[in-house]
Every structure is written in C-alpha cells, then in structure tokens.
Amino acid sequence: MLTPVKVALLSDCYLPRLGGIEVQVHDLARHLTRAGHEVVAFTATREPGQRRNELEIIDGIPVHRLAIPMPHGLPINPLAPPTLRRLLRAGQFDVAHVHMGVVAPFSMDCARVALDLDLPTAVTWHSLHARMEAPIRLAGYVARWAKSGAALSAVSGVAAAPVMSLAGLQHKVAILPNGIDTQQWAPLPRRPKSPDEPVRIVSAMRLMGRKRPLELLDIVHEARRQVPDVDVRLEVLGDGPLRGKVESKVRRLRAQNWFSAPGRMTRMQVQERYRLSDIYIAPAELEAFGIAALEARTTGLPIVAPRKSGVSEFVEHRVNGLLAGDDAGMSDALVRLLTDVSMREKMIAHNTSVLPKESWPSVVQMVEAEYERAIEQMNER
C-alpha cells in the first residue's frame, strides 16, 4: 500500500458541471481522502458569479478554481500557468494527477507545469482521440510527457491504444478504469415480470452527436420491426443539444407510443428507472469507458453495446451482455434478448450476483500503483 501522499488532482472540468470526468475526478478525490491521502483539486471550471481565482471546499476537498469568464462557461484559462506553478510549488505535493479529455487546454498546461517543476506526474485519458489523433501527434506533447517521466494511463484498453501510439511503444500506458460505488448501485429488488408486460430498454446519455441518440432510435426501430409481437419500449435518460432533432425523428418514426425522454435525473431516479427496465443499450462508438453502462450493469441489467467501444472493457459477450460490430448487429442483439427470455434472465442473475472489478476500493489501489510508478519514473530521470 502506498504511504499517504499529498495529491494535486488537475482537470479542466469539475463540479458543479456534471459529466463523466467531472463526477469521476470528484469521486476519486473523496475515495483517495478516505484511503488516507491528502487531496487538493485544481480546475478551470468557473462557478456562476466568480470574478477571480477562488478556493472552495466541496465535500471536504479544497478546490482551486483558476477560472476566467469565457463564452458558454468554457473551462479555458490561458492565464492560469503562473498561478498554478506558484500553488503547486507552495503546496509541496508528492504527486500530480492530470485528467485529460479529447482537447483539454487547462489540463495540458497542468501537465507541462507539473513536469517543469519535477513533480511526479500521472496523466489519465478519459476520452478517445478519434479525428484529433493526427494533430495531437503533430503537436508532440504526449511523447514529450512520456520522455519527461510522466506515468501515462487511460480508462480502458480502447482508450489506451492511441495514447500508446502517440507516446511511443517503448512507454507503458496503464489501464486505470473509472470507479463505481457498488453499494450505491447495488441491485434493487425486481418484481416478477408477467408475459404481457412491455420489455423496457433504457439508456442514459447526453443528447449529443457523439452519444448517437438518433442512431439509437433507428436501432430500436429495426429491432421492433423484427419482433412485432413484442411490446418494446425505449426510454432515454438525459438531455442535451440534440433534443429537438430527437423529438423530430420520433415524430417521423411515429415512435411516440414506444419512446420517452424524461430529461436529466438524479442518481436515485436513474437507479429506480434501471430497476423497472430489462435491457440497457449503449450506442456510442467513441466511448472511452461508459460509466452509465457500468452503473446499469451493476444494478443487474444486461448490456448491449458496440464491440469497439470502451464498454467492452466490462461486458463479456454472452455472459453479462451482448457486443455487436455495427448498428445492425445491435438491433440483432436486442432481438435476441427480447425473444430469449432465458438468456436475459441468466445475464440479470449474473450481474446481480457478481460485482464488477471497477469498485472504488480496487480502483484506488490501481491509482496508488500509478502514483508509485510516477514517483519512480521521476526519480529515474
């Protein structure tokens, strides 16, 4: 076990913004603190009404907001590095942990500043690069960080592969999955389902292009066409900029009687929706991990997802879900689960009885190992 250390968690995005990285970084801070470490967060996410750099305490975690007013509240601050350098030097941190999205200017500055200070630095990617890989390779900063001794990691094997290519195959890229509170998402009692009840498919996502809500409608529409005798319903939890287009497509498909999108919900409300559902579908292909799918799997639901997404990290084909090669394959997977009640019930029983390996205590141990690696690599420079 790692001796307690003082950790700087650095991320463009943080609470009160809500999203995968924001929530994960905050939850990591809380669980590291419970494990005996001292944690301070740094972010460019601005609080409403904030006029200058501010220190805030959230759930016992000090959060430095190195933010300036930006259009649409974008977490960008090109003026942050001098202040960040001063705070990191004065804080006498043992390790810095930088959290990267696809394009993360503040986090990029954080990695550069931390390494310039010879501070042991771990860098974790939470997103897939997709079309950004060529310009990132041209910029060369991933390779520079690796050569400077940073311990590189990503939330899944899918996300790690391009990072390894960018860093150079001689540099290790560890897998550092997102964590889940298995007690909070523990399966709730499920009442017996009568044969004449609808089969409910659920998904949770931000309604945006990368999450593919429009394609999801086509996938479920095709599955319904193949099983006309089954009453299939789809509910999408979440909101976002594509809501208008989703509603237009619902009208074109005449899906008003089988589709619903109640908007953003609390964790407790989402869990209750999962308890009332039968199948979870994660249609996004550019998904580095898929925390919503992991939450659904932990509550007991079988998962349908693309084989090339990060969801494949915790879904074993035909054991706790079905993985598909394309949208037609996902429609076929839904048809299989809609018609093969025995398979569906076996997957629910497996997911209900077998906890995922991504529980927070396990993830904290993996994070501590990355911190040890970062310290060792910095000492070897």
C-alpha positions in Angstrom: 0.0 0.0 0.0 1.2 3.5 -0.9 2.3 5.6 2.1 -0.1 8.5 2.4 0.8 11.3 -0.1 -0.4 14.7 -1.0 -2.1 14.7 -4.4 -2.9 17.5 -6.8 -5.9 16.4 -9.0 -5.9 18.6 -12.1 -8.8 18.7 -14.5 -10.4 21.2 -16.9 -13.8 20.2 -15.7 -15.1 19.8 -12.1 -18.3 20.2 -10.1 -20.7 22.0 -10.3 -20.5 20.9 -14.0 -22.0 17.5 -14.4 -20.4 14.9 -16.7 -18.3 11.8 -16.7 -14.9 13.4 -16.0 -16.3 15.9 -13.5 -18.0 13.3 -11.4 -15.2 10.8 -11.6 -12.5 13.2 -10.6 -14.6 14.4 -7.6 -15.4 10.8 -6.6 -11.7 9.9 -6.9 -10.8 12.8 -4.6 -13.2 11.6 -2.0 -12.1 8.0 -2.1 -8.4 8.9 -2.0 -9.1 11.0 1.0 -10.8 8.1 2.7 -7.7 6.0 1.9 -5.6 8.4 4.0 -4.2 10.7 1.3 -4.4 14.5 1.2 -6.1 15.8 -1.9 -6.4 19.2 -3.5 -8.2 19.8 -6.8 -7.4 22.3 -9.5 -9.8 23.2 -12.3 -10.7 25.9 -14.9 -14.4 25.3 -14.3 -15.9 28.6 -13.2 -18.6 29.0 -10.5 -21.5 31.3 -11.5 -20.6 34.8 -10.5 -16.9 34.0 -9.9 -14.8 37.1 -10.6 -11.3 35.8 -9.7 -9.3 32.7 -8.7 -11.1 31.2 -5.7 -10.6 28.4 -3.2 -13.7 26.4 -2.4 -14.3 23.4 -0.2 -16.6 20.7 -1.8 -17.3 17.6 0.3 -14.2 18.3 2.3 -12.0 18.6 -0.8 -10.2 22.0 -1.4 -10.8 23.1 -5.0 -8.8 25.9 -6.6 -10.8 27.4 -9.4 -8.3 29.0 -11.7 -11.0 30.3 -14.0 -11.8 33.4 -16.1 -15.1 34.4 -17.7 -15.4 32.6 -21.1 -18.3 32.2 -23.6 -20.7 29.4 -22.6 -18.7 28.8 -19.4 -15.9 27.0 -21.3 -13.2 25.8 -18.8 -10.3 27.6 -20.5 -7.8 29.9 -18.9 -4.5 30.6 -20.8 -3.5 32.9 -17.9 -3.5 30.1 -15.3 0.1 28.6 -15.6 1.9 31.2 -13.4 -0.7 30.9 -10.6 -0.7 27.2 -11.0 3.0 27.0 -10.8 3.1 29.1 -7.6 0.3 27.0 -6.0 1.9 23.6 -6.9 5.3 24.7 -5.6 3.9 26.2 -2.4 1.7 23.1 -1.8 4.6 20.7 -1.5 2.7 18.0 -3.4 4.1 14.5 -3.7 2.3 13.7 -7.0 0.2 15.4 -9.6 -2.7 13.6 -11.4 -3.8 15.2 -14.6 -7.1 14.2 -16.2 -7.4 14.6 -19.9 -10.3 14.8 -22.3 -10.0 15.0 -26.1 -9.0 18.6 -26.1 -8.1 19.8 -22.6 -6.1 23.1 -22.7 -6.0 23.6 -18.9 -5.0 20.0 -18.2 -2.3 20.2 -20.9 -0.9 23.3 -19.1 -1.1 21.5 -15.8 0.9 18.5 -17.1 3.6 20.9 -18.6 3.8 22.9 -15.4 4.0 19.9 -13.1 6.7 18.2 -15.1 8.7 21.5 -15.3 8.6 21.5 -11.5 9.9 17.9 -11.5 6.7 16.9 -9.7 5.9 13.2 -10.2 3.0 13.3 -12.6 0.4 10.8 -13.7 -1.8 11.6 -16.7 -5.1 9.7 -17.4 -7.1 10.0 -20.6 -10.8 9.8 -20.2 -11.8 10.2 -23.9 -11.0 8.7 -27.4 -9.0 10.9 -29.7 -10.9 10.0 -32.9 -10.1 12.6 -35.6 -7.8 14.5 -33.3 -5.0 11.9 -33.3 -3.2 13.4 -36.3 -2.9 17.0 -34.9 -2.1 15.6 -31.4 0.7 13.6 -32.9 2.0 16.7 -34.8 1.9 18.7 -31.6 4.1 16.0 -29.9 3.2 16.8 -26.3 2.2 13.2 -25.4 5.6 11.9 -26.5 7.3 14.8 -24.6 5.4 14.0 -21.4 6.4 10.3 -21.7 10.1 11.2 -22.1 9.9 13.6 -19.2 8.8 10.7 -16.9 5.0 11.0 -16.7 3.1 7.8 -15.9 0.5 7.6 -18.7 -2.8 5.8 -18.4 -6.2 5.6 -19.9 -9.6 4.4 -18.7 -9.8 1.4 -21.0 -7.8 -0.6 -23.5 -9.7 1.1 -26.3 -8.6 4.5 -25.0 -5.0 3.4 -24.2 -4.2 2.2 -27.7 -4.0 5.6 -29.4 -2.1 7.1 -26.3 0.5 4.3 -26.6 0.9 5.1 -30.3 1.3 8.8 -29.6 3.7 8.2 -26.7 5.8 5.6 -28.4 5.6 1.8 -27.9 8.5 1.8 -25.5 6.4 3.7 -23.0 3.8 1.9 -20.8 0.2 3.1 -20.9 -1.6 1.6 -17.9 -5.3 0.9 -17.7 -6.9 2.9 -15.0 -10.7 2.4 -15.1 -13.4 4.6 -13.8 -14.7 3.6 -10.4 -18.2 2.8 -9.2 -19.8 2.7 -5.8 -21.1 -0.8 -5.8 -23.2 -0.2 -2.7 -24.9 2.8 -4.2 -25.6 1.0 -7.4 -26.4 -2.4 -5.8 -29.3 -4.3 -7.4 -32.7 -3.3 -6.1 -35.5 -5.9 -5.7 -37.1 -6.7 -9.1 -40.7 -7.8 -9.1 -41.6 -10.8 -11.3 -42.5 -9.8 -14.9 -45.7 -11.0 -16.5 -45.6 -12.2 -20.1 -47.9 -9.4 -21.3 -45.8 -6.6 -19.9 -43.7 -4.4 -22.2 -40.0 -5.2 -22.4 -38.3 -1.9 -21.4 -35.0 -0.8 -23.0 -33.2 2.0 -21.2 -30.2 4.3 -22.0 -28.6 7.2 -20.2 -26.7 9.8 -22.2 -26.2 13.4 -23.0 -28.2 14.1 -26.2 -25.3 14.9 -28.4 -23.9 13.6 -31.6 -21.0 11.5 -30.1 -23.5 9.6 -28.0 -25.7 8.7 -31.1 -29.2 9.2 -29.8 -30.6 9.5 -33.3 -28.9 6.2 -34.4 -30.3 4.6 -31.2 -33.8 5.3 -32.4 -33.1 3.6 -35.7 -31.5 0.6 -33.9 -34.6 0.1 -31.6 -37.0 0.8 -34.5 -35.4 -2.0 -36.5 -35.5 -4.4 -33.6 -39.2 -3.7 -33.1 -39.8 -4.4 -36.8 -38.3 -7.8 -36.3 -40.4 -8.7 -33.3 -43.8 -7.3 -34.0 -45.5 -9.4 -31.3 -43.3 -8.0 -28.5 -44.3 -4.7 -26.9 -40.9 -2.9 -26.8 -40.4 0.4 -25.2 -37.3 2.7 -25.2 -36.5 5.3 -22.5 -33.5 7.7 -22.8 -32.5 9.5 -19.6 -30.6 12.8 -20.1 -30.8 16.0 -22.0 -28.7 17.9 -24.5 -28.5 20.0 -27.7 -30.0 17.2 -29.9 -33.3 17.1 -28.1 -35.1 18.9 -30.8 -33.7 16.6 -33.5 -34.6 13.6 -31.4 -38.2 14.8 -31.0 -38.4 15.4 -34.8 -37.1 11.9 -35.5 -39.6 10.4 -33.0 -42.4 12.0 -35.0 -41.0 10.8 -38.3 -40.8 7.2 -37.0 -44.2 7.5 -35.3 -42.5 6.4 -32.1 -44.5 8.5 -29.6 -46.1 5.3 -28.2 -42.9 3.5 -27.5 -40.3 6.2 -26.9 -39.8 8.6 -23.9 -37.1 11.0 -22.9 -37.9 12.4 -19.4 -34.7 14.5 -19.2 -31.8 14.6 -16.7 -32.4 12.7 -13.5 -30.7 12.3 -10.1 -28.7 9.1 -9.4 -31.5 7.7 -7.3 -34.1 8.4 -10.0 -31.8 6.7 -12.6 -31.4 3.7 -10.4 -35.1 3.4 -10.0 -35.6 3.6 -13.8 -33.0 0.8 -14.2 -34.9 -1.4 -11.7 -38.0 -1.0 -13.9 -36.1 -1.8 -17.1 -35.0 -5.1 -18.7 -32.1 -4.2 -21.0 -29.6 -1.3 -21.2 -28.2 -0.2 -24.5 -25.1 2.0 -25.0 -25.0 3.0 -28.7 -21.9 5.3 -28.6 -18.9 4.0 -30.6 -16.5 6.7 -29.5 -16.9 5.8 -25.8 -13.7 5.6 -23.9 -15.3 3.8 -20.9 -19.1 4.1 -20.5 -19.8 4.8 -16.8 -23.6 4.9 -17.3 -23.4 1.4 -18.8 -21.3 0.2 -15.8 -23.9 1.6 -13.4 -26.7 -0.2 -15.3 -24.6 -3.4 -15.3 -24.1 -3.1 -11.5 -27.8 -2.8 -10.9 -28.3 -6.1 -12.8 -29.2 -5.1 -16.4 -27.8 -6.9 -19.4 -25.9 -4.6 -21.7 -25.9 -4.2 -25.5 -23.0 -2.1 -26.9 -20.6 -1.8 -29.8 -17.7 -4.2 -29.6 -15.2 -1.4 -30.3 -16.3 0.9 -27.5 -14.8 1.1 -24.0 -17.9 -0.7 -22.7 -16.4 -3.9 -23.9 -13.9 -3.5 -21.0 -16.5 -4.7 -18.5 -19.1 -6.5 -20.7 -18.3 -10.1 -21.5 -20.2 -11.3 -24.6 -23.0 -13.7 -23.8 -22.2 -13.5 -20.1 -23.4 -10.2 -18.9 -24.4 -8.6 -22.2 -24.0 -8.7 -26.0 -21.4 -6.9 -28.0 -22.0 -6.1 -31.7 -19.9 -5.0 -34.7 -22.3 -2.4 -36.0 -25.8 -0.9 -35.7 -27.4 -3.9 -37.5 -25.7 -6.1 -35.0 -27.0 -4.1 -32.1 -30.5 -4.5 -33.5 -30.0 -8.2 -33.8 -28.6 -8.3 -30.2 -31.7 -6.6 -28.9 -33.9 -9.1 -30.8 -32.0 -11.9 -29.2 -32.6 -10.5 -25.7 -36.2 -9.6 -26.5 -37.0 -13.1 -27.6 -34.7 -15.3 -25.5 -36.1 -14.6 -22.0 -33.9 -17.4 -20.5 -30.7 -15.7 -21.8 -31.9 -12.3 -20.5 -32.7 -13.7 -17.0 -29.3 -15.5 -16.8 -27.5 -12.3 -17.6 -29.5 -10.4 -14.9 -28.7 -13.2 -12.4 -25.0 -12.9 -13.2 -24.9 -9.1 -13.0 -26.9 -9.2 -9.8 -24.6 -11.7 -8.1 -21.1 -10.8 -9.5 -19.7 -7.4 -8.6 -17.7 -5.5 -11.2 -14.0 -5.3 -10.7 -14.2 -1.5 -11.0 -15.3 -1.0 -7.4 -13.8 2.1 -5.8 -11.5 0.2 -3.4 -10.0 -1.7 -6.3 -9.6 1.4 -8.4 -8.0 3.4 -5.6 -5.3 0.6 -5.4 -4.7 0.9 -9.1 -4.4 4.7 -8.8 -1.9 4.3 -5.9 0.2 2.0 -8.1 0.2 4.7 -10.8 1.4 7.2 -8.3 4.2 4.9 -7.2 5.1 4.5 -10.9 5.1 8.3 -11.4 7.4 8.8 -8.4 9.8 6.1 -9.5 9.9 7.4 -13.1 10.6 10.9 -11.9 13.4 9.7 -9.6 15.0 7.8 -12.5 15.3 10.9 -14.7 
